[in-house]
Amino acid sequence: MDFESVKEEIKRRVKLEDIVSQHVALQRAGSRLRARCPFHQEKTPSFYVNPALGFWKCFGCGAGGDVFDFVMRIEGLTFSEAGERLAERVGLQWRVEPGEEARAKRRELARRANELAVDYFEKLLRTPAGNEGLDYLYRRQFTDETITRFRLGWAADSWDQLLRYLRQQGLDEGVAVQAGLAKERATGGAYDVFRRRVVFPIMDVSGRTIGFGGRALDPDDPAKYLNTADTPMFKKGHHVYALGLARPAIVREKSAVIVEGYTDVISLHQAGVENVVACLGTALTQDHLNLLSRYAEEIILAYDADAAGIGAAARNIPMLEACAAEVKIVLLPTGLDPDDLVKQQGAEGFRLALAKRSTPVEYEIELKFAQQRDRGPDGVLRAAREAVEVLLRVPDRTRRDEFLRRAADLWGQGHPGRTAAMERSLREEVKVRLGQREAPSHNRAESPRDRGFITATVARQASEVDVGVQAAERELLCAALMRREWAVQVTAQVEPEEFNLELHQRIAAALGEALTEAADYSAAEVLKHLETDQEAWELAATLTLEEPQQVDEVLSTNITTIKNYRSSGGYRGLYEVPAEEEDAPLPQVADWEALRQRVTEKINAGTLDPEDPDYILYRTYTARFHGKGQLGFVGGESGTVRGEGAQTVARDTGRQGPEALADLLPEDDDPFAEEGS
């Protein structure tokens, strides 16, 4: 059979989908099969296989071809090497191109050396010479079935026993060196790499042996674990342990679990958790993620609490975020590695631990807060700033916002006020660091007061003080914490008891104490005076993260707002209708909602004038509705009856909200008469 005939016969006999499915998880899409492309990163599948035509194509990166092209690209082979591998698969003889003959022969000899070594190590384990290794595996509670399934073996305590065996099989030491089984001596000759070690064969997804790992049993050996050095067939950063055995479960469960060691993998597989692999004595790489994302939609890093690798991986957030699969981290209970956990709690215990997985960003943020929680008054502030560093490494803005809210939750610890305050502070800090001054997402015009408006509104705790006044007070305290001259100006004009929120009063008092007692005034000095007042300390720490704008212009305005509000008894005191106005006829309101909105905005901004015509009109209607002196805050819950006048109507008619107000007024004076108002 000539060369072209062999090529066509290979294409006829080899099913392209069988070859491709060894490297990606194919899903049926009509008459075609679909997967995420193994040759570039993508989250939406654009790689298609047409089994009938024996052709594949990625519409994302443009790569495509027949079975030869796929094998060449996926395994880094030449055309002749790919042809030889495919021919061997279907029992045909492949004619090697003259220029490739030497290279192909070297690779084939190295591959044969690895296969011979697997057999040798495996058989030696079951001889008296391998008792030490077999006893070790039994102590690890591995069964004979598991030992056979993973083809575990034993390397004798000898410098050349494997080399001598390979020579008997017709392979010289040069082949052993190329396969990574031996090393050359400086004085000439070679010696075995693996000696007095339990041997773990490393195989590719097709089941071919490409390297080895060895666990030393000599307590004086400085290298507890040893892996084959990089060879033309094996690179630690490109492969994972036990992928061939784990692949069916990974595809079935759509998730791959990465653990740290060989024995972790074996114990989990033995317990029935089979979608598990391990990195090969190296840090997690982009190639590892690319490889596993061919089969899995989710990749879970499951390391013990003391593992350095999990911290290193978490800090490499851009790499993890770029992965086609979703990457998660689970931190196992302190003192337990996966092997310990599954032996103590079984497969169910391990799966319960996996259920607590989080994204790498969440994990690192949680770690920052855990590390700083007990480190004095500046701990939370330091954790927040470190959290911003983590957030800045997330390239996608939407995901960064999700993680920012998670960081705020951690800081708030269930307290909605603290959570909202931290979210606002973190968001502002991220914007500053990114150089982005984006307009606020709420529907208000931007003003110097906007930076603290949301935080002040959400963070207030069942307070009857209007939000505009709260914002003014926060802005004053924020400025005073920033610079000494602003602190002097604030404390000179506003006494602590003149602040309307009791929490703000405590911080203002600490400001005055710090100015009086500290030789070098700073926010840290103020925080020291609040060490025994956790609530006030946390708010002050949050304020140090904010950045007041146009301070010189707004200080005097805010001071005036606070004093006026305090002296008037609060704007609520202004809602009472004078006796002479109680029976006055009600003027018609063209647009009630617009009127309410104008008045509410002025209240929130702290600029309400008691002589404002809008306010007088609004006051007249709302006083009649709620009952004299019974008003509460203007923006009450929609449909909720408050005030004695409305309560009377509700009791007599069963009508609520705007309907109750309509019953109090003459028909011509009904401000809600127009539909949609």
N, C-alpha and C positions, 0 to 999 in steps of 0.2 A: 504494500500500500504506500503510495507516494505521500509527500508531506501535506499537500493540500487536502488529500483524501482523509488523512489522519485528523487534520484540523476540523474538517466538516463532520467526521464521525464523532469526534469529541463533543461538538456542539449539539449533535443529534442525541447523544446518549446522556449528556450531563443536563440536568434540570437547573436552569438558572436560578429559579426560586429557592432550590435547596441550598445552593452556594450562598446566595444573598442572605437567607434566613439564619445562617450561622453568624452573621455580623450585625443584623438589624432585625427588629421585630416587625414583620410584615403583617398588614391587615388587608382584608379583601375590600376592594373598591370597584364594584361592578365586575368587569372581566379582567381587571388589572389588580395588582397588589401595591400597597402604599406604605411608606415609612418615612421617618425623619432621615435626611441624607447623612450617611456616614462620613462624607467628605467636607462638610462645612456645618457650622452651628446654625440650627434653626429650631424654632419651637412649633411651627406649623408644618406638617409633612408636605414635602414637594418632590419626594423621590418615588418614582413609579417603576414597576416591573411588569412587562408584558410577557407572560409565560408562553403564549402561543408563538410569538415572534422571537423569543429568546433575546430580548432587548431591554435595557434599562435606561432611564433618563431622569436627571434631577432638573426640575424647572427653576430651582433656586440658584444653583451655581453653574448650571449648563453642562455638567459632566454627563457622559452617557456612553453606551457601547454594548458589546456582547459579553459573554461570560469571561473571555480572555481579558478584556479591558477591566472588568470588575476585579478579578483576582490580582492583576498587576497593580492596580491602584490601592486595593485594601491591604495587600501584604507587602507592597514595595518590591515587587519582583520584576524581572525583565520578562519579555514576551516568551522567551525560551523556557525560563524557569516556571512561569505560569502554565505553559503548555505541558511541561514535564509533569507538574503536579496534577493537572487535570487528566492527563493520559493515564497516570498511575491509578487514579480514582476509578477509571472504567476499564482498566486492564489492557491498555493499548501501549505500543512502543512509540515513544516520541523521539524524533530526530533533533538533536541539539544543534543549534547554529554554531559554526566553527569558532567564532569569536567569544562565545559564551561557555564553551565546553569546560575550560579550566575552572571558571568561577562556579558553575553549576556543580561540578564534581566536588569542589571544596565544601560547598554548602551541604551536599548530599552526604559526604563523609562525616561532617560535624553532626548532622541530624542523626546518622546511624550511631555515632559515638554516644549521643544522649540516650537513644533508645536502649543501647547495650548497657549503659550505666544504670538506667532505671531497673532493668532486669537484675543486674548484679546486686545493687543495693537492696532490692526487694527480697531476693533469695537469701542474701547474707543475714538479713534480720531474723530469718527463721532457722538459722544454724546456731550451734553453741556460741560461736563468736559474736552473735548478735543479741545474746541474752540481756546485756546491759541496756541496749536500746529498747528491746521488747518490754522489759520490766518498766522502763520509764513510760512507755505508751500505756501500759496497763495501769500504772499509777495515775495517769491522767484520765483513767476510766474509758479509754477507747476500746471498742469491741474489735474482735477479729474481722468482722464484716466491714467496719469502718476503716481499719488499717488496710484491708485489701482494696476497698473502693478508692481510697486516696493514694494507693500504691506507695505507702510509706516504707522506708528502708533504713539501712544502717551502713555507715562508712567506718571501716576498721581503723584502729589506731596504728596506722602504717603510712609511711611516706610515699609508697609506690605500689600498693596492692592493686588499686584500680588501673594504674598504668600498665602493670604486668598483664592484667586480664585483657585490656584492650589490645595489647600487642598480640596476645594469643588469638584474638579475633581478626588480626590483620590490619589493625590501625596503629599508626606510629604516634609518638608523643606530640608531634606537631598538630595532628588532628585534635588530640585531647586539649591542647592549649587553645586552639581556635574555638573549640566548643565550650571553653571556660571550666573544664574539668581539671586542668593542671596549669601550673605556672612554671615559667622558665627560671632556672637558677642562674645567678650571675656568673657562676663558675662553669656553666654548661650543664646540659641535661634538664630535667623537669621533675616536679613533685606533685603529688595529689593535693588538690585544694581542700577537699573534705576529708577530715580525719577525726575519728572518735565522735561522730555526730549522728543524731537521728536525722534522716534525710527526707525532705519534702519535695517531691518532683513538682516543677512548675510547667504547666501545659497551656497551650493556646486554646482558643475557643473550639478548635477542631480536634483537640485531644492529642496533638503532637507535643512531645517534650521539648521545651526550649531552654530550660535552665533548672537550677536546684536551689533550695534553701536548706541550711543545716543548723541544727540546734546542738550546741556543745554540751557534753556531759562532764567534761573536765572542769572542775571548779576553778582551776587556775587559768583557764583559757580566757583572755580578755575580751574576746568576741563571742558573746553569748549566741548571737545569731549571725550567720554568714550566708550571703547570696552569691550566685554566679555573677561574675563581673560582666559588663556589657559586651556582647558579641554581635556579629552580623545578624543573628537570629533573635537576640534577646536584649531588651533595654528595660531596666527596672521602671523607668518613668512612663513606659508605654503599656505595660501589662499589669494584670492583677491576678492574685492567686485564686484558683478554683473556679474560674469563669466558665470553663466547659461544663463542670458539674452544676453550677448555679444557674446557668442560662435558662433552662426550661422554667424554673421557679420565678426567675426575674421577669420573664416575659408574661408568665401567668399572673403574677401579682402586680406587675407594672411598677415594681420598685426594686431597687438594689440597696443592700445594706453593706457598708464598708466598715470593717473592724480592723484592729491593729495587727493581730498576729495570726500565724497559721493555726495554732491550736484553738484560737477563738472560732475560726471558721469551721474547723472539724467538729468541735463540740456542738456548735449550733446546728450543723447539718445532721449530726447524729441524733439530736433532739427533735428534728423535724422542721427546723427553720432553715430552708435551703437556698433562699435568695441572698446569700451572704458571700462576700469576697473580702480579700485583704490587699492592701498595698504591699509592695515587696521591699520592705526595709527602707523606704524613701518617703519623702513628703508627698502629699496629694498633688497631682499635676493636672494641667489642662487636658493632657492626653488621656489620663485616667477617666476624667469626666466625659470626654468625648466618646471614649470606648463604651462606657456604661450607658450613656444616654442613647446609644443605638437601640438598646433593649428596654430601658426603663423610663418611665415618666417622672419618677422621683428617686433621688439618691440620698440615702440617709447615712450620715457619719455617726457611728455608735462606738465611742471610745470611753475608757474609764476616766474617772475624774482627774487622775494624775497625768494623763497623756498630754505630752507637749504638742502632738500633731493636731489635736482638735483646736487648740488656741491659734496655732499657725494658720490652719485652714480658715478659721473665722476671720482672721485679720486680712486674708486675701479675698476680700469681698468682691472686687470687680471680676475676678476669675470665676467665682461661684455664681455671681449674678449673670454672667455671660453664658453659662451652661444651658444647653437646650432643655435638660430635665430640671425640675425643681429640686434644689439642694436643701436638706434639712440637717440639723444637728440634735443629737440626744446625748445628754450627759448622764451616764449611769451612776447609781448610788456610790457614794464615797467608799473606796476600798475594794470595789468589785469590778473586775473586768468582765467582758462578755462570757468567757469560759466559766468564771465563778458564779455569775448570775444565773446562767442557764442550768448549772448543776444544783444550785440551791433552790431555785424557784421554778425550774422547768421552762418549757417553751412559752407557756402562758405568761410567766413572770417577765420574760424578755420582751414579749409583744406588748405587755402593759407599759414597760419602760419606753418602748418605741412610740407609744401613743402620746408621750409628753414631748415629742420633738418640736423644735422651733427652727426658724430660719437662722442662718449664721449671723445676720444683723441683730435679730432679737437676742440671740445667745450672747453676743459680745456686749450689748447694752446691759443685759441682765448682769453680766459679769462685772461691768463697771460699777453699777449701783451696789452690788454685793460687796465689792472690795472697799467702797467708800462709806458704807452705811454706818460703821462704828468708828470713824476716824475724826471725831471732833466736829465742831460747828461748821467747818468749811467743807466737810465731806460731801454733802449733797450738791453744793455748788460745784465742786471739783468734778463729781460724777456727771453733772449736767454738761459741763464743758467737754469732758471726754466723750460723752454720748454724741455731741455735735461732731466731733472728729470722726466717729463711726458713721454717722449719717451722711457726711460729706463724701464718703467713699461709695455711696449708692448712686449710680449714674441716672437711674430712671426716677423722675420726679414723683410720679404717682406712688411707686413703691416706697420712696423716701418719706412721703407723707404718712403712709401706713405705719412705718417704723417709728416715725416721730410721735405719733399718737400712742404707740406702745411704750415708748420711753416715758411719756408723760404719765401713763397709767402706773408705771413702776414707781415713779417719784411720788405720785399722789397716794398710793397704797389704799385705794378705795375712797379717798376723800375727794368729792367732785370739785371743790374749790381749788385745792392744791393741784389736782390733775389739769384743770383748765388753765391755771396760771402757768404751769410748767410747759404745757403745749404751746401757749402763746409765746413764752420766752424762748423756747427752743426754735420755734418757727422764725422768730425775728433774728436770732443769732445765726441760723443757717442762711437766711437771706443776706445778712451782712457779710458773712464769710464768702458767699458765692458772688457777691457784688450785685445782687438782684434787689431792687427796690420795687417790688410788684405792688399793684394796687390791692387793697384789702378785698377779700372775697365777699364781704357783707355789702349790703346795698346802701351804703352811706358815703357821702362825699368825703374825700381824704382831708384831714385837718391835723394840726399838731397833736390833737387829743386822741387820734385814732389808734396810736400804737398801744395805748393801755385800755382802750374802750372795751374790747371783747373780754379781756382778762378781768377787768373790774366788774363787768356785768355778770359773768358766769361765776366768779369767785365769791361774790357776796353771799353771806350765810344768813338766810332768813332776816335780812336787814330791811328796815323801813327807810333807810337813807336812799335818796334818789341816785341812780347810777351815774349821772353826770357829776354829782358831788363826790361820789366815791372815786371816779376817775381823776378828778382834780386833786383829791387828797393823795392818791397813789402817785400822781405825777410829782407832787411836791416832795414826797418821801423818797422817790426814786432819784430826784435831783440832789436832795440833801445827802444821800448815800454816795453820790458820785464825787462831789467836790466840797471841800471845806467851806468855801465862800458862799455856796448855795445853802449849805447847812446852817451857817450863821444867819443868813437872810431869812430862812424859814423859821428857825427857832426864835429869832428876835421879834417876829411879827405874829406868830401863831403859837399860843400856849398848847401843850399837849391836850388839855381838856377841851380845847376849841375844835379839835378834830371830831367829826360826827360819828365815826366808827370807833368803837372801843378798842378794836385790834390796832387801828392806826394810832390811837392815843398811846398805846404801850410802846410802839416803835418810835414815836416822836419823843417820848420820855427817854428812851435809850439814846436817841440822837443827842439830846441835851446833856446827858451824863457823859457821853463819849467826848463831846466838845469840851466839857469842863475838866475831865479827869485825864484825858490822853494827851500826851505831849505831841504825838504825831497822829492826827485824826485820820481815820480810814474806815471803810465799810467793815473791815474785819474787827475793828475796835467796837463798832456798834453791835455786831453780832455777838461779841463776848458778853455784852451787857444783857443779851437775850438768851443766854445758854440755858437758863432754867425755864424759859417760856417757848416751848417747841413751836406752837402755832405762830407766834410773832416772829420767831427766828426763821421759820421756813418762808414766810411771806417776805421778810427782809432779804433773805438769800435770793429769792426769786426776783425781787426788784433790782438787785445788782446785775441781773442778766439783761434787764431792759435798758434802753438807751433813750433818754428824753431828748426831744427835738425842740429847737428854738427856745431853750430854757429861759433865757433872759426876758423873752417876750411874754411867756405864759406864767412866770412865777407870780407876778403881781395880780394877774387876772384870776389865777387859781386861789390865791389868798383872799381876794375880795369875794369870790364865789362862796368859799367856805364860811367866811365871817357872816355874809348876808344870809346864807341858809341857816346858820346857827341862830342868829338873832331873830329870824322870822319864825323860828320853831319848825322849820321845814316847809317846803312848798305845800304840803298837805294842809297846813294850817291856813293857807290862803284860799283853799277850796270852799270854805264856808261862805254862804251867801248872806250879805248884810240884810238886816230885817226889812229895810225899805225896798229891797229888790225881790222879796219872797213872792209877792203877788203881782209883780210887773208882767205884762204880756210878753210872750216869747216871740222873738223875731224868727223869720223863716231862715232855715239853713239850706243853701243850695246843694252843698256836697259835704255831708257829715263826716265821711271818712277822711276827706282832705283836711277838714278842720282839725279832727282828732290827731292826724299825723303831724300837722304843723305844731300843735301844742306839745305833743310828745317829744318831738325833735328838740324843741327849745328846752324842755325839762332835762332831757338827756345831755344836752350840751352845756347845761348850767347857766343859760342866758335868759331864763324866763323873767319877764317884766310884769309885775302885778297889774300894770295899767294897759297891757297889750290887749287890743280889741278882741283878737282871737281868743285869748285866755278868758276874758270876761264873758264872752258868748258861750264858750265851752263850759265854764264854771256854772253858768246859769242852768244849762240843760242837765249837766251831770248832777248838780246839787238836787234838782227836782227829782231826778231819776233815783238817786241813791238815798235821799233823805238828808236833811240838814246835818252837817257835821259828820256824816257817815261814809265819806268818800274813800278811802284807801287809794292805792296807786292807780293812775289813770289807765294803764295798760292791763287791766284785769283779765281773767280767763274768759274767753268768748262764751256767751251763753250762761254765765254764772250770775245769779241774782245777788247783788249786795246792796245794802242800804235799806232803810226802813220803808221808803216810799215804794220801791220796786217790790220789796218783800210782801207788802200789803196787796199789790196788784197780783202778784204770783199766787198768793194764797186764795184770792177771790176768783181768779180767772184761770189759773193753771198755766198762764203764759210766762215765758222767760225772756231774759236778755232784751234785745231791741223791741220785741213785741210788747214787753211789759212797759217800756218807755212810751211806746206809741199809745197805750191805753191811758197814760197819765196826761197826754197832751191833746189839745183840740185837733181835729182832723187836719185843718189847714196848717198847723204848726208841727206836724209829724216830720222830723228830720230823716226818717227812714222810708218816707213815702215812695221815693223813686226806686224802681227795681234795680238791684245790683249795688246799691249804696251801702 
